[in-house]
Amino acid sequence: MGAENLIKLFKIRGGVHPDDRKQLSAGQAIEALPMPPLLHIPLQQHIGAPAEPLVRRGELVKKGQRLARSQGAISAPVHAPTSGRIMGVGGYPAHHPSGLSVRTITLKPDGKDEWTDRLDPVYAPFSLAAEEIAQRVADAGIVGMGGATFPSAVKLNLRKRYALHTLVINGAECEPYLTCDDRLMREKPAEILEGVRLMARALGVARILVAIEDNKPQAQAAMRDAAKPFAEVSIVGLPTRYPMGSEKHLVQTLIGKETPARGLTADMGVVVHNVATAMAVHDALYLGRPLISRVMTVTGGAIRQPRNLHVPLGTPLSHLIDFCGGFKEEPAQLISGGPMMGQPLPSTRVPAVKGSNGLLALTAGESESAEEMPCIRCASCVQACPCGLVPLEMAAHIRAGGLDNSVKLGLLDCIACGSCSYACPSHIPLVHYFNFAKGELAARQRSQHKQGETKRLAEARSERMEAIKRAKREAMMKRKKEMEAKKRAQEEAKAAPEASDKPTADSGVEA
Amino acid sequence: MIEEQPVAGPYTHARTSISRTMGLVLLALLPATLYSLYLFGWPAIFLFGTTVLAALVFEAGSLRLAGKRVRPFLLDGSALLTGWLLAMTLPPWAPWWIGLVGAFLAIVIGKQVFGGIGQNLFNPAMVARVALLISFPLEMTLFNAPVPLFSAQAPGFLDSLAITFGQSNQLDAVSSATTLGHLKTELGRGVTLDTASGGVESLWQLTLGEASGSLGETSALLLLLGGLFLIYKRIITWHIPLAMLGSLALLATIFHLIDPQSYVGPLTHLLSGAAILGAFFIATDLVTSPVSIRGQLLFGAGVGLLVYAIRTWAGYPEGVAFAVMLMNACTPLIDHYLKPRIYGRDRKGEPLNYADERGEA
């Protein structure tokens, strides 16, 4: 089902072909999820600084009203997904494997779903300046919706520092199971393209490539149809191979160049955004609507009726599962995102957030998990790695405590795509080793930083104390000299009868 | 429902396992093995059975001694494969204790002493073969021409029992040098290749395996098919076999062209002895060969070179086992120096730099 591409594609190394199991939910049109009784809206649903709350307990808010403002250069505001009353701003389990409590605004919907009257739609958004588009994207709280959740406006502002020429829209959706981007492209191609073209305008680029894997022919066709009027937009069919949706590998496939280590695709003049992000940009500019909901795929062998849902942010995941008919059987794994790079979820209480693209309830049979066996050096992981690493050696070093050696072998170049673990016949959880090592390194860096800071502060303090002592000593010397001068003056004055005999009281205090 | 200690993804997995990998290798060996057992008859079957069984028993015993769980490791198929491969490299009518001692050397000394599966530096079957060859040169170099099962010359069941397990001088009656052994002896005496070739099997016979030689290494054709099956199934890649056979053939061609009367031609080199078995099943041993593509090419070429050098200039007529072991010793070094290029970096590990190009643009 290869699409006829107008551009030449380049090969990437490695990768795997997991069973995509998209058929479970690919046929399900996007449905709106009914409003849950309570929404839990975390203040941090993005990479960067958490948002600062602007509302208090008991306050009534309208749909789309800003609940918390962006804090700093890399941050994003949070808006109300519906109208209702703020029940509190406090701790709630995070949408994260740890399930730790994070600052969350709890909103009780009033059922009216009334929009705030302060929406500011633009009728001709293409007349806006690039800065204005980026600003509106920032104000709408839009972040990368493929899962990375990096604030989109920051990426739109890359034109200031890089010579950009191409915007790539990532519709690869290479993770198995997930179909939310597929459905969005099939159902809203025109809106997505408007968003895409607005982003291209903000970036100041003339070339747009919308890249979609060949396992989504309907999405390709819908997008191709919608893109006909726009000469600058090309819809590109990608070979189906994981991790084709990895930003760096997607760009390599399209332009044939690797992103430099530690660099950005912008180094090569390319910026990548996700299709769902483009949709959100469309809504923000044409409708003035901030990011308050998103499309999620709820699927997996343990879900009774897999679906694609339009979910208000902050909805507890249990509500999604109930809407899909609950569990057919007890799931062995509950995952946020796809099965390759998704994160295990601590419970179904946690809320849907901006970066949630899927909720998977997998049965034991689906995950093909098996007991870990020793490495037989079969090099399956070496062949599968899209980054040219030797996972088996890195894991061996980490296992033996050799963190530095694993870094020398390229640990920090690992994108944690999971291809190595997927292919390992011994079922060694390689990514687990790498995540552990990355965590240890981060902890070590933090403690080094702390030690450095402590040392710096201690040195600064002793310097300060030294300076104070020195100043005191100098002051004393000065006084002494003054006193001596005075004494001499007095002695000289004694000779003179009209001399003043005022005592030197302050010098006594000084001693 | 939720695990206490979450494990990082992926939460899906290819349908692979060690036992599947080993199973496919065994499957690839099966046709050549069955044909060889047919060609060499009951004594070969007894020797094969003894070797494989002993390998399994030694594996189980070692695992028990090491305090490891016996079942999962015994069922992974690696000991079965080691015993199987070892049996394939023994003279078909060798006495039972050759198989037994060989299995001990392979499993206990070659593998478990290093720490079990995945830990050994040298190919266990080759460790055993080389140790046997040095320790028991007589038994390990007494080959016989094929006498297919149920053929007129084939020994009966009881006679065969005597050949393998008892005292029998039947072997002397049918003993016959291998092609490489014969050529080596003749060339060593100063006989020209043309004359020496008179007494050996045709290339066609070598291809089919109707030649004297080790138990399972004779049928080049069936071994080649098995090897291609493994490449098709992606258990091994083509790099090691092609590099090994390529360098062997290249050297043989060059020297044969220089002096056709003293140097054996490339086809004879490829089709005789353990060249094909070694290229697809022994040099490609996952544990003891390099992991990177470039490393595998170097490794394979090294094996081919050493095989040729040993066959041509050293004291032994065949050198696959020695060559593989010598290159096994180089594997850690090869893996250290020949790594794949990391994404976004040049070969030296420095980040790629497009600054120059951007300057032009």
Chai-1 contact restraints between the chains, C-beta under 6 A:
chainA,res_idxA,chainB,res_idxB,connection_type,confidence,min_distance_angstrom,max_distance_angstrom,comment,restraint_id
A,P18,B,T12,contact,1.0,0.0,6.0,A-B,restraint_1
A,P97,B,P6,contact,1.0,0.0,6.0,A-B,restraint_2
A,E258,B,Y343,contact,1.0,0.0,6.0,A-B,restraint_3
A,E258,B,G344,contact,1.0,0.0,6.0,A-B,restraint_4
A,E258,B,L352,contact,1.0,0.0,6.0,A-B,restraint_5
A,T259,B,G344,contact,1.0,0.0,6.0,A-B,restraint_6
A,P260,B,G344,contact,1.0,0.0,6.0,A-B,restraint_7
A,P260,B,P351,contact,1.0,0.0,6.0,A-B,restraint_8
A,P260,B,L352,contact,1.0,0.0,6.0,A-B,restraint_9
A,A261,B,G344,contact,1.0,0.0,6.0,A-B,restraint_10
A,A261,B,R345,contact,1.0,0.0,6.0,A-B,restraint_11
A,A261,B,P351,contact,1.0,0.0,6.0,A-B,restraint_12
A,R262,B,P351,contact,1.0,0.0,6.0,A-B,restraint_13
A,M268,B,Y354,contact,1.0,0.0,6.0,A-B,restraint_14
A,E330,B,M1,contact,1.0,0.0,6.0,A-B,restraint_15
A,Q333,B,Y11,contact,1.0,0.0,6.0,A-B,restraint_16
A,I335,B,Y11,contact,1.0,0.0,6.0,A-B,restraint_17
A,P339,B,P10,contact,1.0,0.0,6.0,A-B,restraint_18
A,P339,B,Y11,contact,1.0,0.0,6.0,A-B,restraint_19
A,P339,B,T12,contact,1.0,0.0,6.0,A-B,restraint_20
A,M340,B,P10,contact,1.0,0.0,6.0,A-B,restraint_21
A,G342,B,G9,contact,1.0,0.0,6.0,A-B,restraint_22
A,P344,B,P6,contact,1.0,0.0,6.0,A-B,restraint_23
A,L362,B,Y11,contact,1.0,0.0,6.0,A-B,restraint_24
A,S367,B,Y11,contact,1.0,0.0,6.0,A-B,restraint_25
A,S367,B,T12,contact,1.0,0.0,6.0,A-B,restraint_26
A,E368,B,H13,contact,1.0,0.0,6.0,A-B,restraint_27
A,M373,B,I18,contact,1.0,0.0,6.0,A-B,restraint_28
A,P374,B,I117,contact,1.0,0.0,6.0,A-B,restraint_29
A,P374,B,G118,contact,1.0,0.0,6.0,A-B,restraint_30
A,C375,B,G118,contact,1.0,0.0,6.0,A-B,restraint_31
A,I376,B,I18,contact,1.0,0.0,6.0,A-B,restraint_32
A,I376,B,G118,contact,1.0,0.0,6.0,A-B,restraint_33
A,I376,B,L286,contact,1.0,0.0,6.0,A-B,restraint_34
A,I376,B,V287,contact,1.0,0.0,6.0,A-B,restraint_35
A,R377,B,L286,contact,1.0,0.0,6.0,A-B,restraint_36
A,R377,B,V287,contact,1.0,0.0,6.0,A-B,restraint_37
A,C378,B,L286,contact,1.0,0.0,6.0,A-B,restraint_38
A,A379,B,V291,contact,1.0,0.0,6.0,A-B,restraint_39
A,V382,B,V291,contact,1.0,0.0,6.0,A-B,restraint_40
A,C387,B,Y343,contact,1.0,0.0,6.0,A-B,restraint_41
A,G388,B,P340,contact,1.0,0.0,6.0,A-B,restraint_42
A,G388,B,R341,contact,1.0,0.0,6.0,A-B,restraint_43
A,G388,B,I342,contact,1.0,0.0,6.0,A-B,restraint_44
A,G388,B,Y343,contact,1.0,0.0,6.0,A-B,restraint_45
A,V390,B,K339,contact,1.0,0.0,6.0,A-B,restraint_46
A,G410,B,I342,contact,1.0,0.0,6.0,A-B,restraint_47
A,D413,B,I342,contact,1.0,0.0,6.0,A-B,restraint_48
A,G418,B,G9,contact,1.0,0.0,6.0,A-B,restraint_49
A,G418,B,P10,contact,1.0,0.0,6.0,A-B,restraint_50
A,S421,B,P10,contact,1.0,0.0,6.0,A-B,restraint_51
A,Y422,B,P10,contact,1.0,0.0,6.0,A-B,restraint_52
A,Y422,B,H13,contact,1.0,0.0,6.0,A-B,restraint_53
A,Y422,B,A14,contact,1.0,0.0,6.0,A-B,restraint_54
A,A423,B,A14,contact,1.0,0.0,6.0,A-B,restraint_55
A,P425,B,T16,contact,1.0,0.0,6.0,A-B,restraint_56
A,P425,B,S17,contact,1.0,0.0,6.0,A-B,restraint_57
A,P425,B,I18,contact,1.0,0.0,6.0,A-B,restraint_58
A,P425,B,T21,contact,1.0,0.0,6.0,A-B,restraint_59
A,S426,B,I18,contact,1.0,0.0,6.0,A-B,restraint_60
A,P429,B,V7,contact,1.0,0.0,6.0,A-B,restraint_61
A,V431,B,A8,contact,1.0,0.0,6.0,A-B,restraint_62
A,H432,B,V7,contact,1.0,0.0,6.0,A-B,restraint_63
A,H432,B,A8,contact,1.0,0.0,6.0,A-B,restraint_64
A,N435,B,A8,contact,1.0,0.0,6.0,A-B,restraint_65
